[in-house]
Amino acid sequence: MWKCRKCVKHESSLYYEKNKEKIKKATSAWRKNNKEKSSVAAKKYRLERKEFYLQSFRNWREKNKELHLKKVVAWQKNNIEKVKENSCKWRRNNKHIIRLLSAERRLICKTATPKWANKFFIKEIYHLAQLRSDKTGFMWHVDHIIPLKGKGVCGLHVETNMQIIPWIENIRKSNKVL
């Protein structure tokens, strides 16, 4: 007997709801007994729907920024060597991007530094951040309280607009005025 796609889908969902536990047990048992087939099938399924999974992850990450950041930090703490290796590899393969970002940052700092800025204090702030990093064992960043490249407002590269904060706080703050 022929049935339309909508009817078949509806009947399937009703059957699944009635037999959910039985189906889950059978599926779980099949996966245990056929680990190789199961992993190959799952990998193939994910590869065929790669863009869907990437978008799903992006959406989750956007909704759960704090949780994602905690997970990333925890993973990085447990995999320090892997992080260093990946960072070095990325830098080797993307020297052009590093140069571009460095040049852009220098230009922003140069144009945001007025003539009356105390360059000695600015150097001392960066030096203090490096000393704190060396003494405490984790990174400290020099943060601009009012970002140099903010959305609504742009700050100056002067000693009164700088603070030394832990790197994680600086990453979390990003380009925002808190």
Beta strands, then each sheet from edge to edge (+ up, - down):
strand 1: 140-144
strand 2: 162-166
sheet 1: 1+ 2-
end
